[in-house]
Amino acid sequence: MSVIPGAWRRTAAGAGLLAPDGSVAPTIFAEMSAAAARTGAINLGQGFPDEDGPAQVLDAAREAISRGVNQYPPGRGNPDLLEAISEHQRRFYDLEVDPAREVIVTAGATEALTATLLALIDGPDDEVVVFEPYYDSYAAAVALAGARLRTVPLRAPDFQPDLELLTATVSDSTRIILINDPHNPTGAVFDREVLAEVVRLAELHDAIIVTDEVYEHLAFRGPHTPIATLPGAAERTLTISSAGKTFSATGWKIGWVHGPAELITAVLTVKQYLTYVNGSPFQPAIALGLRLGDDFFTGAAAALAHKHEILGAGLRAAGFTVFPPQGGYFTVADASALGGADAAEFCRALPERAGVVAIPLTAFVSETHRDDYAGLVRFAACKRVEILEEAAKRLGSSF
């Protein structure tokens, strides 16, 4: 058949990967990682660490495998991990979460997000409001669920939203307001005023708040505030997080979502027909990780902040305009002064020119707003210090 029908087409189109001739392009992450492998460039594009997390967490996974924790866990997740997630939310945020009814373990935050959207979107008239730029899977998952994506642009240098524009964007058609905080790709941590306005608008328009908080322990300019802690928010909020970023174990794909029991039941109804369960021996290991002392969590944030300082200094020395992040893995910089007014072309040339790979911010925006981010580039700071120092050296000698 010449045209293969199905939801895959709108998913690819939502992600910006469907060409006019019907062909599907690879993601920018696949393209740039392939360029790194081909050229030997330092890969500061894709956001994964190049060193392992805490040894006791890794040892706990090995121990679980050796004692036979290798079959299906319960559908909601390993009971000890469910309890550890509940303890974690109480310990850090004073949030009470019923481990038996209000939390499920997922195949990373991406599955939690996709299952949530598929469960709660009811048709093409539903809208999902996100801040733009946005993590690329958001647009794909919204399109797969058959809803409309509405965006509120974040502008340099602080990447905080215009609250009047946010108010104008959220309407009675808004089914979900999706917030990523700390934010990928910009590194913004949203002001309490922003979070309060999201809650007010959700109440006004009877929308559900979905929060992606995978960088919750990697906010280093101020504390992370889960939106579910704000007055009136908990009863309409689904909070998503994962172990991958906190414990440098992105390949384990252990995530979770918690919220009101009736919403969690809706998400579980869909999730159980996606992966069903996953990562059995990794779940008790992450339970141990969530119970580590405060020094681990504060140390992880401090170490990442130091890496951002090294990367930012190198970028500034090379001639980039740098927008220092408040949290997360990534530093955004403007390459316009270096001939990078078209960030996509700049990034495609960078591996050969400087031996470094980065990602254009236009990979995280809708076609309508591409020109607003045309010169901006995202660099990953979640690498070893010596790798960041070498990348800075290469960039400095190339511009």
C-alpha positions, 0 to 999 in steps of 0.5 A, a space after each residue: 500500500 502506498 500510504 500506511 494509515 494510522 495514528 502514527 502519521 499524526 504522531 510523526 506530524 506532531 513531533 515535526 518528523 513527517 515530511 510533505 512526501 510522507 517520509 519520516 525523518 529521524 529525530 534530531 537526537 538520533 541525527 546528532 548522536 550519529 554525527 558524534 559517532 561518525 566524527 568522534 565529536 564530544 556529544 553534548 546533544 543528548 541528555 544522558 550522563 557518562 558516569 554511573 550513579 551511587 554505588 549502593 543503588 547499583 549494588 542493590 540492583 545486582 543483589 535483586 537480580 541475584 536473589 531472583 527478582 527477575 519476574 513481573 512485579 505487581 502491576 502498580 509497582 514493587 510495594 517497597 518502591 511505592 512506599 519509598 515514593 510516598 516517603 520521598 514526597 512526604 520527606 521533601 515536600 510534605 505531600 501525603 501520598 497513599 502508596 496503595 491507591 495514589 501512585 504507580 510505577 511506569 517505564 520512565 517518565 515518558 510512559 507516565 506522560 503518554 499513558 496520562 494523556 491517552 487516559 485523560 484526553 477524550 477527543 479532538 476538541 480537547 486542548 493541552 497547554 504547554 510552555 514552549 520550547 517543550 520536551 519533544 515527546 509532549 507534542 508527539 503524545 498529544 498528537 497520538 492522543 488526538 488532542 490539540 497542542 496550545 503553546 505559551 512561548 518562554 523568552 530569553 533571558 529568564 524563560 518565564 512565561 507571560 502570564 497574560 498570554 497564559 491566561 489568554 491561552 487556557 480556555 474551557 477547551 483546555 483538558 490538561 495544563 502540562 508543566 515541566 519544572 525544572 524545565 527542559 530545554 531552557 533550564 528555567 525554574 518557574 516562579 511561584 507566581 507562575 505556578 499559582 496562576 496555573 492552579 488558578 486557571 486550572 480551577 477556573 476552567 476545570 482542567 487537570 494539571 500534569 507536572 513533569 518533575 524529572 529534574 526535581 533534585 537538580 534545581 540549583 539556584 533555589 528549591 524546587 516547588 512541586 505545584 501539587 503543594 500549592 493550595 487547591 492544586 493536589 486534587 487536580 494534579 498528577 505529578 510525574 517524576 523518575 529515577 533516571 536523572 536523579 540517580 544517573 540511571 537513564 537506561 533503567 527507565 523507572 518512573 512514577 506518577 502520583 495524584 488523586 486515586 480516581 485519576 491514577 486509576 484512569 492512568 493505570 487503566 491505559 498504562 497496564 496495556 502499554 508496558 504492563 510492568 518493567 524493570 523488576 530488579 531496578 525497582 527495589 534499587 530505586 527504593 533504596 536510592 530515594 531513601 539516601 541521605 540529604 547529602 546525596 541529593 544536595 551533592 548531586 545538585 551542587 555537582 551539576 551546578 559546577 558542571 554548568 559553570 564550566 560549560 558556561 564559561 567555555 561557551 562565553 569564552 568562545 563567543 556565545 551568549 549564555 543563559 545560565 540555567 536554574 536547574 536540569 541538565 542543559 545550558 542554552 546559548 545564543 550562537 548568532 554572533 558566531 554565524 549561528 543565526 540558523 541554529 539547526 545548520 550551525 549544529 549540523 556543522 559543529 561536529 566537523 568544525 569544533 568536534 562538539 555536538 549540540 542540539 538546536 532549540 528549534 527541535 523543541 518548538 512548533 513551526 509557528 515559533 521556530 523563528 523566535 528561537 532560530 539562533 539558540 542552541 542547547 548543550 548538555 552539562 551532564 558529562 564528566 568534568 574533563 569532558 566538559 573542559 575538553 569541549 570548552 577547549 575545542 569550542 574556544 579554539 574553533 571560533 
